[in-house]
Amino acid sequence: MERPKISVVIPVYNASRYLSAAVRSILVQTCSDFELIAVDDGSTDQSKAILEGLAAADPRIRIVSRPNTGIVGALNDGIAVARGEFIARMDADDLAVPTRFAAQCEYLENHPECVALGTDILYTDPEGAPLIRHQPALQHDEIVNQLVDGNGGALIHPTVFFRRAALEQVGGYRQQFNWIEDLDLYLRLSEIGKLANLPTVFLHYRQHLKSVNRTQGTREALRQQIVNPYRLKRGLGDLKSTPSPTDALRTPADWRRHWAYDAARGGYHASARKNAWRAFLKRPFDRSNQRCLRYSYTVGAVPQASLPSLG
């Protein structure tokens, strides 16, 4: 069998709510030279059955099913069976823009020094309504500066295309950094090649209460363990622990309020009002929710960014 240009690796754990839409956004890519490796990480919902139904209709889908190990084990198992020159990351709850693969392949083919390539994203709420565009740094030096400061989001993980040879050279993901594995991998890759981002939204990044970035565990301690050796090489002091702005968001109402403000800043006023109402209805006597609802109706219009359609 001829090797595909791209191997898409999707770790799947109890993702039945969004999984079909995520996979279908890959299957309609304008660049069709890929295999899709879905690693079922011991799901207990209908995820495996959904994958089997999709695979029966499209031979490009390959399913790896095994007991739960967490995301690092799932990613490494997917990469181990991948046959493509490029490894494309994708999560089971996001949506890829149809031209994503074509654009990232073209860039990597024209920039052989680049070993990892991300893109802009559009944050969305759980229902897929737009919130705000995120535009990471474009060039290697600025990306690495942010990584050394502990910002693993300098490359948005589910947007990244890797060269498979580069992943193999650095040894893939490391289990001891589970849940912050991307930051560790990017820094190791930065020592053998260039990192970059494309200044176009190629992924709709879904925010919801069960997403991985809501269950951080001991990420701060791991972050310091990863970046401090690189900071030492640069003559910088150890990274200080700083709480995330979202650490205080604990309840569904908190998150809906947060999404409402993001949508207002992004110029998506219908999304802002929807999420503000949902926060208010969950906790109507909370003054923060009352203020957010008022703000969602009084904020001035902000021009929307021109974003590609999902088709």
Solvent accessible surface area in square Angstrom, and as a share of the most:
residue,aa,sasa,rsa
1,M,208,0.93
2,E,158,0.71
3,R,154,0.56
4,P,14,0.09
5,K,60,0.25
6,I,0,0.00
7,S,0,0.00
8,V,0,0.00
9,V,1,0.00
10,I,0,0.00
11,P,18,0.11
12,V,0,0.00
13,Y,114,0.43
14,N,60,0.31
15,A,17,0.13
16,S,38,0.24
17,R,171,0.62
18,Y,21,0.08
19,L,0,0.00
20,S,36,0.23
21,A,48,0.37
22,A,0,0.00
23,V,0,0.00
24,R,134,0.49
25,S,12,0.08
26,I,0,0.00
27,L,30,0.15
28,V,90,0.52
29,Q,9,0.04
30,T,91,0.53
31,C,28,0.17
32,S,71,0.46
33,D,70,0.36
34,F,7,0.03
35,E,4,0.02
36,L,0,0.00
37,I,0,0.00
38,A,0,0.00
39,V,0,0.00
40,D,4,0.02
41,D,4,0.02
42,G,24,0.23
43,S,23,0.15
44,T,118,0.68
45,D,49,0.25
46,Q,117,0.52
47,S,0,0.00
48,K,86,0.37
49,A,54,0.42
50,I,46,0.23
51,L,0,0.00
52,E,85,0.38
53,G,46,0.44
54,L,11,0.06
55,A,26,0.20
56,A,95,0.73
57,A,88,0.68
58,D,21,0.11
59,P,126,0.80
60,R,65,0.24
61,I,10,0.05
62,R,80,0.29
63,I,53,0.27
64,V,36,0.21
65,S,54,0.35
66,R,40,0.14
67,P,107,0.67
68,N,81,0.41
69,T,71,0.41
70,G,10,0.09
71,I,21,0.11
72,V,1,0.00
73,G,13,0.13
74,A,0,0.00
75,L,0,0.00
76,N,48,0.24
77,D,55,0.29
78,G,0,0.00
79,I,22,0.11
80,A,85,0.66
81,V,56,0.32
82,A,7,0.05
83,R,55,0.20
84,G,0,0.00
85,E,83,0.37
86,F,0,0.00
87,I,1,0.00
88,A,0,0.00
89,R,4,0.01
90,M,0,0.00
91,D,32,0.17
92,A,8,0.06
93,D,24,0.12
94,D,2,0.01
95,L,35,0.17
96,A,1,0.01
97,V,2,0.01
98,P,24,0.15
99,T,62,0.36
100,R,0,0.00
101,F,0,0.00
102,A,40,0.31
103,A,27,0.21
104,Q,0,0.00
105,C,8,0.05
106,E,105,0.47
107,Y,53,0.20
108,L,1,0.00
109,E,95,0.43
110,N,99,0.51
111,H,63,0.28
112,P,103,0.65
113,E,87,0.39
114,C,2,0.01
115,V,11,0.07
116,A,0,0.00
117,L,0,0.00
118,G,0,0.00
119,T,0,0.00
120,D,1,0.00
121,I,0,0.00
122,L,6,0.03
123,Y,52,0.20
124,T,3,0.02
125,D,0,0.00
126,P,9,0.05
127,E,74,0.33
128,G,30,0.28
129,A,23,0.18
130,P,43,0.27
131,L,1,0.00
132,I,43,0.22
133,R,59,0.22
134,H,62,0.28
135,Q,118,0.52
136,P,10,0.06
137,A,13,0.10
138,L,68,0.34
139,Q,126,0.56
140,H,32,0.14
141,D,101,0.52
142,E,92,0.41
143,I,0,0.00
144,V,14,0.08
145,N,73,0.37
146,Q,51,0.23
147,L,0,0.00
148,V,3,0.02
149,D,87,0.45
150,G,4,0.04
151,N,66,0.34
152,G,11,0.11
153,G,28,0.27
154,A,1,0.00
155,L,0,0.00
156,I,13,0.07
157,H,18,0.08
158,P,3,0.02
159,T,0,0.00
160,V,0,0.00
161,F,0,0.00
162,F,0,0.00
163,R,37,0.14
164,R,56,0.20
165,A,74,0.57
166,A,7,0.05
167,L,1,0.01
168,E,110,0.50
169,Q,127,0.56
170,V,28,0.16
171,G,56,0.54
172,G,8,0.08
173,Y,8,0.03
174,R,92,0.33
175,Q,96,0.43
176,Q,104,0.46
177,F,8,0.03
178,N,29,0.15
179,W,91,0.32
180,I,2,0.01
181,E,7,0.03
182,D,24,0.12
183,L,0,0.00
184,D,2,0.01
185,L,0,0.00
186,Y,0,0.00
187,L,1,0.00
188,R,28,0.10
189,L,0,0.00
190,S,18,0.12
191,E,101,0.45
192,I,67,0.34
193,G,17,0.16
194,K,94,0.40
195,L,1,0.01
196,A,8,0.06
197,N,6,0.03
198,L,22,0.11
199,P,74,0.46
200,T,50,0.29
201,V,0,0.00
202,F,15,0.06
203,L,0,0.00
204,H,24,0.11
205,Y,42,0.16
206,R,20,0.07
207,Q,14,0.06
208,H,21,0.09
209,L,78,0.39
210,K,182,0.77
211,S,13,0.08
212,V,74,0.43
213,N,47,0.24
214,R,49,0.18
215,T,86,0.50
216,Q,60,0.27
217,G,76,0.73
218,T,99,0.58
219,R,46,0.17
220,E,58,0.26
221,A,66,0.51
222,L,33,0.17
223,R,38,0.14
224,Q,47,0.21
225,Q,109,0.48
226,I,7,0.03
227,V,0,0.00
228,N,31,0.16
229,P,69,0.43
230,Y,34,0.13
231,R,31,0.11
232,L,139,0.69
233,K,145,0.62
234,R,116,0.42
235,G,70,0.67
236,L,77,0.38
237,G,53,0.51
238,D,90,0.47
239,L,25,0.12
240,K,156,0.66
241,S,70,0.45
242,T,91,0.53
243,P,111,0.70
244,S,42,0.27
245,P,133,0.84
246,T,35,0.20
247,D,46,0.24
248,A,81,0.63
249,L,29,0.14
250,R,181,0.66
251,T,43,0.25
252,P,59,0.37
253,A,2,0.01
254,D,15,0.08
255,W,16,0.06
256,R,24,0.09
257,R,37,0.14
258,H,50,0.22
259,W,3,0.01
260,A,2,0.01
261,Y,64,0.24
262,D,20,0.10
263,A,0,0.00
264,A,1,0.01
265,R,134,0.49
266,G,14,0.13
267,G,2,0.02
268,Y,20,0.08
269,H,34,0.15
270,A,82,0.64
271,S,7,0.05
272,A,0,0.00
273,R,83,0.30
274,K,56,0.24
275,N,0,0.00
276,A,0,0.00
277,W,102,0.36
278,R,95,0.35
279,A,0,0.00
280,F,47,0.20
281,L,121,0.60
282,K,106,0.45
283,R,105,0.38
284,P,48,0.30
285,F,183,0.76
286,D,35,0.18
287,R,181,0.66
288,S,33,0.21
289,N,0,0.00
290,Q,54,0.24
291,R,124,0.45
292,C,1,0.00
293,L,22,0.11
294,R,143,0.52
295,Y,88,0.33
296,S,2,0.01
297,Y,113,0.43
298,T,106,0.61
299,V,33,0.19
300,G,51,0.49
301,A,97,0.75
302,V,61,0.35
303,P,123,0.78
304,Q,111,0.49
305,A,45,0.35
306,S,108,0.70
307,L,46,0.23
308,P,44,0.28
309,S,85,0.55
310,L,52,0.26
311,G,107,1.03
